[in-house]
Amino acid sequence: MKQITVAIAGLGGRGKDTYAKVQKKFPDEMKITAIADIVPEKVREVADEYGVPAERCFESAEQMLAQSQLADVMFICTMDRQHYGHAMAAMERGYDLLLEKPISPDLSECKKIAETANKLGRKVVVCHVLRYTPFFQTLKRRMDEGAIGDIVAIQAMEQVGYWHQAHSFVRGNWRNSEKTSPMILQKSCHDMDILSWLAASSCKSISSVGGLKEFRSEMAPEGAAERCVDCKYQWDCPYSAVKYYISKIRKGEIYWPVNIVLENATEESMMRKLQTSPYGRCVYHCDNNVVDHQMVQMTMENGIVINFVMSAFTVGGRDLRVLGTRGMIEGDMDRGIVRVRRFDGLGGTQDENIDVFALAEDFSGHGGGDHRLVRDLFEIVAGEKAPGSALTSIDKSIESHFMAMAAEQSRLEGGRLIDLAEFAAQY
Ligand SMILES: NC(=O)c1ccc[n+]([C@@H]2O[C@H](COP(=O)([O-])OP(=O)(O)OC[C@H]3O[C@@H](n4cnc5c(N)ncnc54)[C@H](O)[C@@H]3O)[C@@H](O)[C@H]2O)c1
């Protein structure tokens, strides 16, 4: 395959720590030729690591986009509400795109990106990485092979993880839907996408309930301080920033999410940082508004019904049960287990236990999804695959955003059943 040149807009957890690293994995296929971030240290770090020349390092995506085209593909890894402006300008400049999710929290903008991509003939792959994981690939294959007969229902859970909720959705970047996007779009557009892909059908109607139970000032323990460094519960509270980040540092785990708070942290530097950083705030005294639990019910066009729960009050990971007329499949992504249980007619099941971890070597980055997605895009850009064949092309990915936003609308209206076609017609 020809080497694909890449410009990266936004050098954070995704741009720098995830996608830039794909060059190390596939050095013959990927070459970073331009980078941009508003934080100069991040630009310097990536420039040094990957040999990007100074004249191709920019102070912002806007500055990079003011130049003529500098690479085959631009990776849009800035924040949710910046994607639209950066993606539209990049497509006009001639770039194909790897576009982080959510495409945009504004559904009209999502549609405009898709229309522009189709009009200009740009290839746009949205980072719904789960479709590329060996876990979901295996599950889907066994469903499509008819291992459990006709699919009737799916019950799925996204275990956000109490620590991840505290880090990202109470203290961190995605705590407030006005600044980024509602939790069901931000975190669970992945789930909406994977569930409609597994069901092999579009969503017909959707309803949702949920809210913010725990991370509110009324729930603070008696005498809790505004910051964990000053709090008497700092080694007792399960959401304590001191307990979580300092314990991670003691174990030498200074990568994500610790490096989002502070790069190369030591115990001393982290304690200092937590005195002023948003990540040092008490979870009961933040400016968060996104939900910590939400349930979504979906009926698909082909009749399959789906129940999905997203909850902060978990440890982390995704699991699900697929129910068919001849059996059921139980899947646990973090444990790498797909268990196909065919009804044996004797009151029990005949089981096929698939160890997903034995099927591939590399499970780094979203269960092995991150670099497989990049590879798919490169094959399309190199002309080795048809443009529409991407598992997560913009046209395929956009539906999950409509589902998520319809679910949010339903939640805000107390669980009203929303017809997806009617909802989408507004945009
Ligand atoms: N696909 C997935 O599973 C997945 C996982 C996590 C995050 N995301 C998405 O990826 C995006 C980035 O998330 P992240 O975790 O990397 O966030 P981040 O905050 O770590 O990175 C964003 C980067 O953009 C930079 N930036 C801000 N304004 C800029 C500008 N004008 N020009 C250039 N750079 C600018 C910031 O300085 C920062 O380095 C988000 O939209 C998020 O929703 C996707």
Ligand as a Chemical Component Dictionary entry (heavy atoms), coordinates in Angstrom:
data_LIG
# 
_chem_comp.id                   LIG 
_chem_comp.type                 NON-POLYMER 
_chem_comp.pdbx_formal_charge   0 
_chem_comp.three_letter_code    LIG 
# 
loop_
_chem_comp_atom.comp_id 
_chem_comp_atom.atom_id 
_chem_comp_atom.alt_atom_id 
_chem_comp_atom.type_symbol 
_chem_comp_atom.charge 
_chem_comp_atom.model_Cartn_x 
_chem_comp_atom.model_Cartn_y 
_chem_comp_atom.model_Cartn_z 
_chem_comp_atom.pdbx_ordinal 
LIG N1  N1  N 0  -13.309 7.503  19.301 1  
LIG C1  C1  C 0  -13.261 7.437  20.602 2  
LIG O1  O1  O 0  -13.493 6.397  21.193 3  
LIG C2  C2  C 0  -12.921 8.668  21.396 4  
LIG C3  C3  C 0  -12.378 8.553  22.680 5  
LIG C4  C4  C 0  -12.064 9.722  23.372 6  
LIG C5  C5  C 0  -12.317 10.947 22.803 7  
LIG N2  N2  N 1  -12.872 11.026 21.559 8  
LIG C6  C6  C 0  -13.146 12.331 20.917 9  
LIG O2  O2  O 0  -11.937 12.870 20.418 10 
LIG C7  C7  C 0  -11.938 14.303 20.519 11 
LIG C8  C8  C 0  -10.675 14.730 21.268 12 
LIG O3  O3  O 0  -10.680 14.131 22.536 13 
LIG P1  P1  P 0  -9.340  14.046 23.416 14 
LIG O4  O4  O 0  -9.617  13.065 24.493 15 
LIG O5  O5  O -1 -8.151  13.864 22.539 16 
LIG O6  O6  O 0  -9.352  15.528 24.021 17 
LIG P2  P2  P 0  -8.088  16.397 24.448 18 
LIG O7  O7  O 0  -8.598  17.571 25.176 19 
LIG O8  O8  O 0  -7.082  15.517 25.106 20 
LIG O9  O9  O 0  -7.497  16.856 23.033 21 
LIG C9  C9  C 0  -8.012  17.924 22.282 22 
LIG C10 C10 C 0  -6.826  18.725 21.795 23 
LIG O10 O10 O 0  -7.263  19.749 20.897 24 
LIG C11 C11 C 0  -6.440  20.881 21.130 25 
LIG N3  N3  N 0  -7.077  22.066 20.549 26 
LIG C12 C12 C 0  -8.053  22.855 21.055 27 
LIG N4  N4  N 0  -8.346  23.847 20.190 28 
LIG C13 C13 C 0  -7.550  23.664 19.108 29 
LIG C14 C14 C 0  -7.385  24.357 17.882 30 
LIG N5  N5  N 0  -8.108  25.439 17.593 31 
LIG N6  N6  N 0  -6.464  23.893 17.002 32 
LIG C15 C15 C 0  -5.720  22.795 17.284 33 
LIG N7  N7  N 0  -5.829  22.120 18.439 34 
LIG C16 C16 C 0  -6.737  22.545 19.334 35 
LIG C17 C17 C 0  -6.304  20.908 22.644 36 
LIG O11 O11 O 0  -5.225  21.710 23.063 37 
LIG C18 C18 C 0  -6.082  19.430 22.932 38 
LIG O12 O12 O 0  -4.715  19.080 22.897 39 
LIG C19 C19 C 0  -13.222 14.670 21.224 40 
LIG O13 O13 O 0  -14.179 15.146 20.327 41 
LIG C20 C20 C 0  -13.697 13.370 21.859 42 
LIG O14 O14 O 0  -15.093 13.277 21.921 43 
LIG C21 C21 C 0  -13.157 9.922  20.863 44 
# 
loop_
_chem_comp_bond.comp_id 
_chem_comp_bond.atom_id_1 
_chem_comp_bond.atom_id_2 
_chem_comp_bond.value_order 
_chem_comp_bond.pdbx_ordinal 
LIG N1  C1  SING 1  
LIG C1  O1  DOUB 2  
LIG C1  C2  SING 3  
LIG C2  C3  SING 4  
LIG C2  C21 DOUB 5  
LIG C3  C4  DOUB 6  
LIG C4  C5  SING 7  
LIG C5  N2  DOUB 8  
LIG N2  C6  SING 9  
LIG N2  C21 SING 10 
LIG C6  O2  SING 11 
LIG C6  C20 SING 12 
LIG O2  C7  SING 13 
LIG C7  C8  SING 14 
LIG C7  C19 SING 15 
LIG C8  O3  SING 16 
LIG O3  P1  SING 17 
LIG P1  O4  DOUB 18 
LIG P1  O5  SING 19 
LIG P1  O6  SING 20 
LIG O6  P2  SING 21 
LIG P2  O7  DOUB 22 
LIG P2  O8  SING 23 
LIG P2  O9  SING 24 
LIG O9  C9  SING 25 
LIG C9  C10 SING 26 
LIG C10 O10 SING 27 
LIG C10 C18 SING 28 
LIG O10 C11 SING 29 
LIG C11 N3  SING 30 
LIG C11 C17 SING 31 
LIG N3  C12 SING 32 
LIG N3  C16 SING 33 
LIG C12 N4  DOUB 34 
LIG N4  C13 SING 35 
LIG C13 C14 SING 36 
LIG C13 C16 DOUB 37 
LIG C14 N5  SING 38 
LIG C14 N6  DOUB 39 
LIG N6  C15 SING 40 
LIG C15 N7  DOUB 41 
LIG N7  C16 SING 42 
LIG C17 O11 SING 43 
LIG C17 C18 SING 44 
LIG C18 O12 SING 45 
LIG C19 O13 SING 46 
LIG C19 C20 SING 47 
LIG C20 O14 SING 48 
# 
